[in-house]
Amino acid sequence: MISKFNRKDLISLSELTKEEIEVILNVADMIRTKHKNKELFVPLLGKSAAMIFRKPSTRTRVSFEVAMFQLGGAALYLSPNELQLGRGETIEDTARVLSRYVDGIIIRTFDHNEVIKLAENATIPVINALTDFSHPCQILSDLLTIRDKKKVLRGLKIAYVGDGNNVCNSWLFAAPKVEMHISVASPLKYAPDKEVVKKAEKIAKENKVNLIITENVDEAVKDADIIYTDVWASMGQEDKAEEKKKEFLKYQVNKSLVKKAKSDCLVMHCLPAHRGEEITDEVMDGPQSIVFDQAENRLHAQKGILALLLGR
């Protein structure tokens, strides 16, 4: 039995309530348990999803395709070269056509507004599998992972160290909603979006949790339960990679930095990792790393999302 979930789409965690986040995590946990117990659970039997991917992917593509298959459905991978989008068809027309064929659309693209337009014109659920602004599926799987390891979310402190990118934005929306404290350490030039921070500060104030934006990495990781990092140069920013390496040198997650957090602090990275840059091998492969558990949970969290949105 799938819990009631009234939203049509998953576009940004800024739109979800704490209760809706909990429903996704609980359904994901339930489906994961059934699968590990080898119980057949196919709420998407006979359903299909179109996967529009403008960006390359390992975890997102594989996890969504496997999730659809294990839930009884089918996923169709569509690159821009395989769609009329590549020849000038509008995203609005693509949404209207795909709505006649499939039961849901999963999109991974650059421009966040493209996802919004797709959802506005589709009559079926649209799932944001990553944009330059937001990465909700990643953070939902991260929350599931943290809850697995720490048993609670409320009251924990997460320290995000690195570029104020799409993953950082989504964490700023999510952490205060689930009553986690959050600190972000990045160079001023690469700090998170000011409007995102403004919204996050409002949520943090309402939920009485701390939110800190700082250039001081030691301040950020002090008393942290989780240290989280990501690549310094995201997809599409390859021309800035060398410049960013210099700017972010002191933001590397290494053994010395981890020692400045709580003794039982966990380390997370959404992958792919540039080992030796934002994180060292010693930390990523060390006992405090839960990087590959978090990667596995992309599959389970996305099953929860798919079951709730497409299983109606």
N, C-alpha and C positions, 0 to 999 in steps of 0.2 A: 504494500500500500504506500503510495507516494503522498507526501504531505501537500496540503493546499499551498499554492504559490501563485499569486495573482499577476505577477509581472509578465509582460509579453517578451521582453528582450533583456539581455545583459550587456549594457553598454559601458557603464562606469560604476565603480563602487560608491561614488558620490551619491548615487540614486538609491542605494539599498539601505534598509534599516538594519539595526543590530539583529532584530528578530529574523529578518530575511537571510542574513548571513548565517545565522545559526541553523536555519532550516536547511540551507545548502550543505553545510558541514555535516549535519546529522544524517541527511539522506546519503551523502557521499560515504559516510562511515558505515551506514547500514548496507549499502550496495557492496562496499569493499568486503565486509564480513561475509555476506552471502557468497561472493565470488570465491573467497579463500576457503569457505566451507563446501565449495563445489555445488552450491545450490543454483539451479537454473533460475535466472531472473531476467526476463526479456520484455520490459515495458515498452520498448521501441520496435517490437516485432512488426515488420512490414513498413517501417518508417525510413525516411532518407534525409540526408543533410548535404547541402552543397557547401564545399569548402573553397572560398575565394582567397587565394594566397598571393599577394603582391610581394611578400618578403619570404626569403628562404627560411626553412625551419627543420629542426630535428624533433625536439620534444613535442612541440605543439601539433605538428602534423601526425606523428605516430600515435600520440596519446589520444587525439580526437578520433582518428580512424579506428583504432583498436577499441576505444570506448563505445563507439557506435556499433561495431561488430558484436562485442560482448553483451550489449544490451538488446541485441536482436535486429538492429537496423543496418543501414549501409551508408557509407560516406563517399561522395564524389569529389575528388581533388581537381580543382580548376585553377590553372595558372592564368595570368593575364593573356598569354599567347593563345590560350585555348578558348578564350571568351571574346565576344564582340566588344567588350570594354577596351581591348587592345586596338580596335579599329574605330573607336569614337562613340560607341553606344553609351548612353548616359547611365549612371549608377541607378537613377530612378527607374528607367525602363528595364534594366537588369533585375531590379527588385521585383517589379511587377510580373515579369516573365517567370523567374524562378519560383515565385509564390504559387504559380499554376502547376509546377512540377514536383517540388520537394516539400518537406515538412519543416525545414529549418535551414538557416544560412549561418555559416561560421566564416568570419572574415578576418584576415590578418593583413594589415595595410599600413601605409605611412600616415595619411591624413585622417585624423579623428572625425572630421566633418563628413567624410565619406561613409563612415559607419552610421552616423546619425541620419544621413539622407537615405541610406539603405533601409534602416529600420522604419523611417517615416513612410516609406513607399511600399514596404513589404507587408503582406497580410499574415506572414508566418514569423516565428521567433528569429531574431538576429542575435548572434553571440559575438562579442568583440574578443578576438583571439590575440590581439595586440595592435596598438597604434603607437605613434610617436608620443602621444599624450598619456595613454592609459594601458594597463595590462591587468585587468581584473581577475582573469582565470589564474594567473600566476599567484597572486596574493591570496586568493581563496585556497589554493593548494598549500601555500605556506602556512596559513592559519590552521589548516587541518594538521599539518606536520607539527607545528608548535603545540597544539592541543594534545596530540599523541604523546609528545615527549614530556611536556610540563603539566599535563592534565587540566590546566586552566589557561585562560587568556587574560582575564581581568587582573590588573595590577602588575603584570609583567612589563619590563622595559625593553624595547627594541631600539638598537642603535644602527641607523643606516649610514654607512660610510662610503662616500663616493659621489658620483655624478647625480645631480638632481633631475633624473630622467623620468620616463614613463612608469617604471617600477617604483621609484621614490614617490611620485605623485599618488599612485594607487595605495601605497602604504600610508601616506598622510591622510587619505580618506578613510582607510580601514581601521588603523590602530585606535584612534580615539573612539570610533563607533563601538568597538568591542572592549573598550575601557582599558586599553594598553597605553602606557606611556611611550612616547617616541621622541628620539633625538636624531637630527640629521647633521652630519658633518661633511662639508664640501667647501671648495674654494668659492669665494664670493661670486666670482664670474660664472660659476656653474651651480649656483644654489637653485633649489626647486622653484617652480613657477609661483610668483607672488600671489596670484588669485587662488591657487590651490592652497597655499599656506594660510591665507585669510579664511577660507572656508574651514580648513582643518582646525584652526585656532578656535573658531566658533564652536565646533563639535567638541573639542577638548575642554573648553570652558564649561559647556553644558554637562559633560560627563565627569568633570573634576579630575582630569588627568593632565599630566605635564607634556608640553610640546616645546622642544628646543630646536632652533635652527642656528648653527654655529660653524665657524671655520676651525674651531679647536677640536681636534679629533679625540684628545684625552678627555675633555669635558663630555663629549658625546657618549663615549663608551663606559664612563664611570658608572658602576652599579648596574650595568646592562645584563639582562638575562639572555639576550640574543644579539649577536653582531651580524649584520647583513651587508653584503656588498654585491656589486654588479660590474660589468665591463665599464671602462672609463669612456670609451668611444662606441656608441651604439651603431646599429646598422644604418648606413647612409651618412655616417660621420667619419668615414675612413680618412678623409683629407685632413681631419683634425687630430688624428691618433697620436702623432709625434708630439704635437703641441700639448696635448692633454697628459701624456706620459710625464712631462716635466712639471706640469701644474699639480698633478695628483701624487707625486712621489711620497709625500708624508701621509697619504691616506691609504697606504697599503695595509691590508689585513694580514699581519704576520704574528709570530709567536709573542713578540714583545707587546704588541697592541692588545692581544687577547688577554694577556696577564693583567691588564689594567681594568678589565671587566670583572664580573663575579666569577668565583672559582669554578662554578658549574655552568658558565656561559656556553651557549651553543652557537655555532657558526653556520651561516646560510649563504648561498649564492644561487641565483636563479639560472645560471648557465646560459650559453657556453662561457667558460672561464678562460681568461688569458693568464695562465699560470706564470707566476713570477712578476706579474704586474699588479693587478688589484688584490691578488691573494697568492700566498706562497704555497708550494707543495706541502710543506710541513704542516700547515694549518688545514688545508683542504683535505688532506689524507689522514689527518690526526683524529684523536679520540673525541674531540668536541665538535667535529664537523657532522652535520646531518644533511649535507648537500645532495646525496643520492637518494635519501629517503624523501626529500622534498621533490626531487625529480620524479620519483615513482608516483607521488601523490598528485601529480598533474593528471594522471590517468583517472584516479579515483575521484578527485574533486570535479573533474569535467563530466564524469558519469552522473554525479549529483545534479550538475547544471543541466545536462541533456535530458535526464529523466524528468526534471521539474518543468522544463520549458517545452519539450517535445512530447512528453508522455501523457498529455492531456487528451 
